[in-house]
Structures are given as structure tokens and as C-alpha cells.
Amino acid sequence: MIKLVLGMTVSAVGFVCGPNHELDWMMRTRDESVKDWIEKSLWEGGVHIMGSKTFEGMAPYWATSSDRLAEPMNKIPKVVFSKGGFVHKTSYGETTQDASAWANAAVATDLVADITELKQQEGKPILAHGGASFAQELVKHGLVDEYRFAIHPVAIGKGISMFATTPHLIDLQLVSSTPFASGAIVNIYATKNE
């Protein structure tokens, strides 16, 4: 059985974005050493999963990017979760009924059943990329085995938490903590099995 790893960038007070989904604060303390860690972490995954909103934002960028993170983002297979099917508008104004516009992407519609099936396979971990709503759904349904929080030394007064819809306490066990010169820190937590 493979584990599902949810990687999220969070502010010092635990918000994953501002109240209107603002993300401008997160790049303030991302330096090359943080990028090195992200690249290494991405190559550990066997599949990327994300919601359709995150896919819509990532696909146009990564499919044509020369950024060094583009290689793992493009080469590792992707699964896009969408409750009502998925329509992706390409840069040429064309429309497809699936996620084939980004290399190796597939569409899934049943979050719990499809992730449970993915977890039954052999291989590298499932890497989940949030948006806040997608992360909240993963957390709410108890699908996350490991959390990777890239905590940035930025305090924002209002925001959205990935744990806002959690129906119960989640006990976590610290696996590792990696500080960076920029003040950012990555904490990895495993969920404790009862």
C-alpha cells in the first residue's frame, strides 16, 4: 500500500492562502535551498493528484516552463479530481473533455474511491497538491498519511486553513524538520494510526 503525501505551503500561523485565495506572500522566503528540497521531494512521487482548479492554474505554466521543477512536474503522471467531469481550455482556445492537455494527466470523479484504489497499488507515494478546497477534502476524509508543511515566516491576519472542515482531532507525529537560511522551515508529519 502506498501513502498519500499532502504538501502545502503555509504561513507562520497555518493559513494556506489569504481569505480571497491570495498566494503572493509565499514567494517572499523561497530561496534556492528551498527549491532544491522541493525538487528532491517531487521526484519521490509516483503520481501527482490535484483538484481541477489547481490543475487549471498549473497546467499552462508547467507544460511550457523552463523552470528546473518543470521536469518532475511534467514527467510524473497526474490525476485530476473533478466531481462533474472536467473541461480544460487550452492556450489555443480549444476545449477537451479530459486533462490530456498536460502530459500524462487523467481524470477521476470519486475522491474517496479513486484514492483508495490508487493507494492499493505498489510504487512511490501519491503527491497531493492543494488548493485549499482540495486539501480540506483530503483531510476531511482521512486520506492523508503524511503532511509536508513548508512553513514561511510570514504572518497573515486572515486566511484559509486546510483543517477548517476537519470533523475531529488529527494526531500527528513529527518525522523531520528542515530549516532554511531564508527562515522557511519544512516539517514532515505522519498521521498516527489509532
QUIMO-V713357 format. One record per helix or strand. SS is the DSSP state (2 for helix, 1 for strand). FROM is the first residue (numbers start at 0). TO is the last residue. If there is no record, write none. Layout:
# QUIMO-V713357
ss=SS from=FROM to=TO
ss=SS from=FROM to=TO
This chain:
# QUIMO-V713357
ss=1 from=3 to=10
ss=1 from=16 to=16
ss=2 from=23 to=28
ss=2 from=31 to=42
ss=1 from=44 to=50
ss=2 from=51 to=61
ss=2 from=69 to=74
ss=1 from=77 to=80
ss=1 from=87 to=88
ss=1 from=94 to=95
ss=1 from=104 to=107
ss=2 from=110 to=118
ss=1 from=124 to=128
ss=2 from=131 to=139
ss=1 from=145 to=151
ss=1 from=159 to=159
ss=1 from=171 to=178
ss=1 from=184 to=190
